[in-house]
Amino acid sequence: MGFVGVTALALVTAGPAARRIGAGTLAAVTARLARAAVVLGVLAVPAVLTDLAHSGDGGGYDYRAAWSSLYDGSNAGRLSGLEVTLILVGAALAAPLAFRKAASGPARRWLLAAGLGAGAIALGTTKFPDEVPDDWGRTTVETVVWMLHLLGGAVWLGGLAGLALLAVPGAIAAADRGAFWSPAIRRFSAAAMSCVAAIALSGLFLYWEHVDGPSQLLTTMYGRVLGVKILIFGTLLLLGAFNQFWLHPRVDALRAAGDQRPLHTLLVRRFPVLITIETLLGMTVLFVAPFLHGSARNQAFQADVAQHSAVPLSDLPKLPAKEVSTSTWVFGTAETIAVIAVMIAGYWLSGLLARRRAAAAVPAADAGDLVQV
C-alpha cells in the first residue's frame, strides 16, 4: 500500500506541482519519492514471505515452505507469486527515478505509471479469489469493493506519508516552497477526497455484509475492532476537513499576498505536523485492520448457539451470506449518490473559500507596494 501511495503521489500530485517550478524541483521531488517507493517495494517481499511462513499451530515461521509455496501450482501459490513478482517489478521500474538525472527525464511519467500499475495489481492479488466462485456476480462485486477499499487507502495514506517525506528539508528549496505546496496540497486534496469516497462506499458495503446492526459493534470482537477502526477513520476525516476548510484556503491566500508574512511560516510549520499526525493515525488503521477476522453476524449467531447447545466450538454453524434485495440496491444507490455529492460539494466549497481569501489578499499586497513606492 505504501508503494502504491507514494508512486501515485509522485505521478498525480507532487510531480505536476513541481514541474511548474522547474526541472530541478521536479527531479528532487521525484527522486525522493522514488527512493521511498523502491524501499517500500523491496520491503514488501519479506513481509509477504513472513505472512506465508507463519504457522498457526506451532507459532513458528517456516520461510523455506513459504518460498516453496510461490508458484507451487495452486491458485493461492500463483497469486502469492504474482504478488511478490509484481511488487519487485514495480520497484525496478521506479529505481531509475531515484537518480536526479533521470527523475525529470521524458521516461519519468511512463515509469511511474507502469510501476503504479504493477503495484496496484500486486495489491489486488491479496483479495483476488483463489478458487472458482459459485456466484460470479457476487464474487466480482466483493473483489471490486475490496480493490476500492485497498487502493483508496493506499493512495490516501501512502500519499500522506509521501507528503510528510517531502516536508523534510532538502527536497524543495526554501524559495520554492510557497509555489510548490499550494498546488500540491490542492491536487492531493482532490485525490484524497476521491479516496475517502471510495473507502466510505466500500466500507458501507462491507458493514452491510458483516454486521447486523450497531449493537454488534459492542457485543462482538469483530464489531469492537471495526468500531476502533471507524473512530480512527473519523478522526482522520476531521483532520482532513480542518486542512481542507482552514489550512488550504489560508495557504492560497498567503501565496497570493506574496508569501512573506509571518503567518506563512506558522502554516508551513503546522502543515508537516498535521501530515505526520495523519500518517501515524493511518498506520494505526493498518495495524488494526488485520484483527478483523470473520464476521460480526456469525460471531453473534455462534455465541447464541453456544449458550443453548452442546455443539463443539469447531462445529458451530454459520449464517448464510446476506441476500441482495430491491431495498439493498435502493439504499446502496442513495448512499453512493450522497457520498459523492458531499465530497464534490466539500471540494467546491473549500475552493470557493480559497479563491475568496486569495482575492482579499491581493489588494492588500498591492496597496503595500504603492505605499512603499
Legacy VTK file of the C-alpha trace (Angstrom):
# vtk DataFile Version 3.0
C-alpha trace
ASCII
DATASET POLYDATA
POINTS 373 float
0.000 0.000 0.000
2.851 2.362 0.759
4.461 1.710 -2.616
1.192 2.413 -4.453
0.507 5.573 -2.450
3.962 7.105 -2.837
4.097 6.278 -6.550
0.638 7.759 -7.135
1.685 10.902 -5.248
4.737 11.324 -7.482
2.693 10.787 -10.641
-0.539 12.691 -9.942
0.117 15.263 -7.216
3.696 16.214 -6.415
5.082 15.803 -9.923
2.768 18.262 -11.712
3.164 20.808 -8.897
6.980 20.539 -9.059
7.034 20.726 -12.879
5.541 24.226 -12.717
8.578 25.432 -10.789
11.301 23.853 -12.871
13.225 20.738 -13.840
15.409 20.920 -10.732
12.472 20.836 -8.334
10.789 18.088 -10.359
13.960 15.982 -10.224
14.409 16.499 -6.470
10.788 15.678 -5.615
10.601 12.662 -7.916
13.941 11.261 -6.729
12.973 11.453 -3.056
9.614 9.778 -3.613
11.114 7.158 -5.962
13.696 6.182 -3.351
10.959 5.717 -0.783
8.909 3.681 -3.273
11.841 1.382 -4.046
12.497 0.772 -0.346
8.823 0.037 0.317
8.602 -2.268 -2.697
11.629 -4.275 -1.628
10.444 -4.482 1.997
7.100 -5.838 0.812
8.762 -9.098 -0.251
9.962 -10.240 3.210
6.645 -9.015 4.614
4.704 -11.281 2.245
7.026 -14.222 2.908
6.729 -13.714 6.668
2.958 -13.788 6.384
3.150 -17.012 4.357
5.757 -18.529 6.673
3.752 -18.058 9.837
2.461 -21.331 11.196
-0.742 -21.031 13.152
-0.298 -24.332 15.011
3.197 -24.050 16.473
3.566 -20.292 16.204
6.851 -20.581 14.307
7.958 -19.384 10.879
8.926 -21.705 8.038
10.427 -19.470 5.350
11.547 -22.386 3.206
7.982 -23.619 2.946
6.803 -20.080 2.268
9.277 -19.680 -0.598
8.306 -23.074 -1.999
4.626 -22.111 -1.944
5.196 -19.408 -4.574
4.028 -20.693 -7.954
3.507 -24.173 -6.494
0.758 -24.985 -8.986
-2.153 -23.966 -6.784
-4.172 -20.795 -7.370
-3.118 -19.463 -3.969
0.525 -20.085 -4.868
0.135 -18.293 -8.182
-1.435 -15.271 -6.512
1.308 -15.136 -3.873
3.938 -15.489 -6.572
2.381 -12.709 -8.620
2.233 -10.500 -5.535
5.983 -10.871 -4.934
6.910 -10.665 -8.618
4.817 -7.612 -9.454
5.898 -5.562 -6.446
9.524 -6.229 -7.383
8.752 -5.223 -10.978
7.220 -2.004 -9.687
10.294 -1.297 -7.549
12.580 -1.999 -10.512
10.611 0.429 -12.696
10.868 3.163 -10.043
14.565 2.526 -9.357
15.979 4.659 -12.256
13.971 7.646 -10.992
15.850 7.524 -7.683
18.658 9.346 -9.516
18.045 13.025 -10.225
19.431 12.854 -13.762
16.601 10.520 -14.785
13.962 11.838 -12.383
12.945 14.719 -14.648
13.519 12.944 -17.969
10.935 12.013 -20.615
10.584 8.450 -19.293
9.568 9.659 -15.819
5.813 9.552 -16.354
5.844 6.195 -18.126
7.990 4.547 -15.478
5.778 5.857 -12.676
2.584 4.797 -14.454
3.914 1.296 -15.177
5.215 0.932 -11.623
1.886 2.105 -10.215
0.027 -0.437 -12.357
2.281 -3.279 -11.219
1.897 -2.264 -7.577
-1.883 -1.960 -7.847
-2.195 -5.472 -9.337
0.151 -6.826 -6.643
-2.105 -5.270 -4.021
-5.150 -6.744 -5.731
-3.776 -10.278 -5.583
-4.350 -10.221 -1.822
-8.115 -10.155 -2.458
-8.472 -11.979 -5.774
-10.379 -15.282 -5.298
-8.148 -18.369 -5.270
-10.997 -20.727 -6.170
-13.570 -20.762 -8.947
-16.538 -18.958 -7.356
-20.029 -20.423 -7.255
-21.568 -16.961 -7.690
-19.517 -14.959 -10.174
-21.630 -11.828 -9.787
-21.301 -11.571 -6.012
-17.606 -12.504 -6.059
-16.907 -9.869 -8.706
-18.687 -7.189 -6.681
-16.846 -8.176 -3.500
-13.484 -8.128 -5.309
-14.175 -4.691 -6.803
-15.265 -3.387 -3.405
-12.078 -4.672 -1.772
-9.993 -3.123 -4.552
-11.661 0.246 -3.959
-11.033 -0.121 -0.234
-7.368 -1.088 -0.594
-6.459 1.311 -3.407
-8.319 4.188 -1.759
-6.466 3.593 1.491
-3.158 3.151 -0.317
-3.363 6.392 -2.309
-4.634 8.377 0.688
-2.405 7.042 3.474
0.623 6.413 1.271
0.219 9.917 -0.135
0.178 11.370 3.378
3.419 9.545 4.146
4.922 10.885 0.910
3.896 14.455 1.755
5.448 14.088 5.191
8.630 12.912 3.488
8.637 15.928 1.152
8.131 18.253 4.127
11.560 17.214 5.444
14.094 19.878 4.356
16.193 19.120 1.311
13.616 18.154 -1.290
12.301 21.625 -2.087
14.286 24.855 -1.982
13.100 27.374 0.598
12.324 29.944 -2.101
10.084 27.471 -3.958
8.088 26.062 -1.047
5.206 28.508 -1.370
4.893 27.892 -5.104
5.036 24.109 -4.605
2.866 23.436 -1.574
-0.216 25.377 -2.605
-0.920 23.449 -5.855
0.422 20.207 -4.369
-1.939 20.411 -1.411
-4.837 21.262 -3.677
-4.140 18.356 -6.000
-3.712 15.937 -3.118
-6.978 17.157 -1.606
-8.850 16.181 -4.757
-7.193 12.751 -4.809
-7.716 12.253 -1.069
-11.409 13.144 -1.234
-11.878 10.645 -4.066
-10.145 8.037 -1.909
-12.332 8.901 1.080
-15.421 8.418 -1.090
-14.111 5.027 -2.263
-13.278 3.944 1.302
-16.629 5.136 2.663
-18.690 3.403 -0.022
-16.742 0.144 0.142
-16.801 0.306 3.938
-20.600 0.684 3.934
-20.881 -2.405 1.736
-18.587 -4.420 3.997
-20.525 -3.207 7.044
-23.786 -4.355 5.454
-22.231 -7.711 4.595
-20.717 -8.482 8.012
-22.699 -6.548 10.651
-26.381 -6.845 11.606
-26.977 -3.557 13.366
-24.971 -1.133 15.539
-25.395 -3.286 18.663
-22.941 -5.829 17.232
-20.240 -3.118 17.255
-20.233 -3.525 21.041
-21.163 -7.184 21.571
-18.763 -8.968 19.164
-14.991 -8.949 18.752
-15.304 -8.142 15.053
-17.611 -5.236 15.887
-15.296 -3.806 18.554
-12.298 -3.891 16.237
-14.376 -2.341 13.463
-15.568 0.319 15.909
-11.977 1.252 16.736
-11.191 1.429 13.019
-14.224 3.668 12.417
-13.171 6.008 15.249
-9.660 6.372 13.819
-11.077 6.891 10.332
-13.427 9.555 11.714
-10.507 11.351 13.356
-8.656 11.314 10.037
-11.723 12.804 8.362
-11.873 15.614 10.932
-8.198 16.428 10.381
-8.773 16.333 6.631
-11.714 18.713 6.972
-9.532 21.052 9.057
-6.901 21.042 6.303
-9.494 21.449 3.566
-11.503 24.326 5.024
-8.982 26.152 7.229
-5.396 25.449 6.263
-5.586 25.181 2.475
-7.522 28.450 1.896
-5.028 30.342 4.070
-2.067 28.863 2.214
-3.606 30.046 -1.075
-4.276 33.498 0.375
-0.715 33.820 1.652
0.672 32.782 -1.698
-1.466 35.413 -3.427
-0.212 38.018 -0.936
3.440 37.209 -1.636
4.171 34.510 0.982
6.191 36.932 3.088
4.039 37.392 6.182
4.832 35.652 9.484
1.625 33.590 9.274
3.079 31.780 6.276
5.889 30.414 8.447
3.333 29.307 11.021
1.294 27.458 8.407
4.321 25.799 6.835
5.403 24.561 10.262
1.913 23.409 11.204
1.269 21.562 7.945
4.086 18.979 8.380
2.910 18.336 11.953
-0.656 17.690 10.797
0.528 15.485 7.945
2.705 13.473 10.354
-0.213 13.004 12.770
-2.480 11.884 9.937
0.190 9.455 8.714
0.566 7.910 12.177
-3.208 7.564 12.508
-3.303 5.935 9.081
-0.640 3.450 10.155
-2.753 2.719 13.241
-5.672 1.841 10.968
-3.416 -0.590 9.084
-2.317 -2.201 12.357
-5.939 -2.597 13.496
-7.257 -3.968 10.177
-5.636 -7.466 10.426
-7.654 -8.141 13.588
-10.890 -8.046 11.549
-11.442 -11.790 11.269
-14.717 -13.486 10.452
-17.990 -11.599 10.680
-19.923 -9.894 13.454
-23.079 -11.626 12.216
-21.564 -15.085 12.610
-19.891 -14.279 15.929
-23.189 -13.110 17.430
-25.049 -16.098 15.967
-22.464 -18.618 17.166
-22.352 -17.072 20.650
-26.102 -17.572 20.924
-25.866 -21.161 19.648
-23.041 -21.954 22.094
-25.193 -20.809 25.024
-28.063 -23.113 24.112
-26.239 -26.101 22.659
-23.505 -28.612 23.450
-22.035 -28.409 19.921
-18.197 -28.207 19.935
-16.828 -24.783 19.112
-15.170 -26.093 15.951
-18.542 -27.328 14.655
-20.636 -24.211 15.301
-22.852 -23.347 12.310
-22.557 -20.137 10.303
-25.162 -17.853 8.845
-25.529 -17.804 5.058
-24.420 -14.708 3.193
-26.920 -11.874 3.061
-29.222 -11.850 0.068
-29.385 -8.742 -2.078
-32.905 -7.342 -2.389
-34.500 -4.365 -4.129
-34.214 -2.288 -0.972
-30.485 -3.082 -0.845
-29.998 -1.612 -4.311
-32.154 1.424 -3.461
-30.301 2.210 -0.231
-26.930 1.456 -1.812
-27.609 3.790 -4.731
-28.806 6.534 -2.379
-25.698 6.152 -0.214
-23.448 6.297 -3.281
-25.082 9.466 -4.581
-24.996 11.070 -1.126
-21.301 10.317 -0.509
-20.232 11.547 -3.954
-22.376 14.689 -3.613
-20.896 15.513 -0.199
-17.333 15.071 -1.472
-17.912 17.224 -4.569
-19.668 19.907 -2.523
-16.876 19.919 0.053
-14.166 20.283 -2.570
-16.102 23.049 -4.348
-16.765 24.928 -1.102
-13.139 24.746 0.045
-12.033 26.018 -3.384
-14.508 28.889 -3.124
-13.119 29.822 0.302
-9.572 29.684 -1.063
-10.427 31.959 -4.019
-12.178 34.480 -1.774
-9.268 34.627 0.644
-6.788 34.947 -2.212
-8.839 37.736 -3.812
-8.967 39.577 -0.494
-5.214 39.216 -0.020
-4.160 40.580 -3.438
-5.409 44.202 -2.961
-3.707 44.368 0.425
-0.396 43.354 -1.142
-0.832 45.858 -3.988
-1.602 48.685 -1.548
1.552 47.968 0.383
3.646 48.148 -2.770
2.132 51.545 -3.670
2.848 52.972 -0.230
6.446 51.817 -0.467
6.827 53.407 -3.890
LINES 1 374
373 0 1 2 3 4 5 6 7 8 9 10 11 12 13 14 15 16 17 18 19 20 21 22 23 24 25 26 27 28 29 30 31 32 33 34 35 36 37 38 39 40 41 42 43 44 45 46 47 48 49 50 51 52 53 54 55 56 57 58 59 60 61 62 63 64 65 66 67 68 69 70 71 72 73 74 75 76 77 78 79 80 81 82 83 84 85 86 87 88 89 90 91 92 93 94 95 96 97 98 99 100 101 102 103 104 105 106 107 108 109 110 111 112 113 114 115 116 117 118 119 120 121 122 123 124 125 126 127 128 129 130 131 132 133 134 135 136 137 138 139 140 141 142 143 144 145 146 147 148 149 150 151 152 153 154 155 156 157 158 159 160 161 162 163 164 165 166 167 168 169 170 171 172 173 174 175 176 177 178 179 180 181 182 183 184 185 186 187 188 189 190 191 192 193 194 195 196 197 198 199 200 201 202 203 204 205 206 207 208 209 210 211 212 213 214 215 216 217 218 219 220 221 222 223 224 225 226 227 228 229 230 231 232 233 234 235 236 237 238 239 240 241 242 243 244 245 246 247 248 249 250 251 252 253 254 255 256 257 258 259 260 261 262 263 264 265 266 267 268 269 270 271 272 273 274 275 276 277 278 279 280 281 282 283 284 285 286 287 288 289 290 291 292 293 294 295 296 297 298 299 300 301 302 303 304 305 306 307 308 309 310 311 312 313 314 315 316 317 318 319 320 321 322 323 324 325 326 327 328 329 330 331 332 333 334 335 336 337 338 339 340 341 342 343 344 345 346 347 348 349 350 351 352 353 354 355 356 357 358 359 360 361 362 363 364 365 366 367 368 369 370 371 372
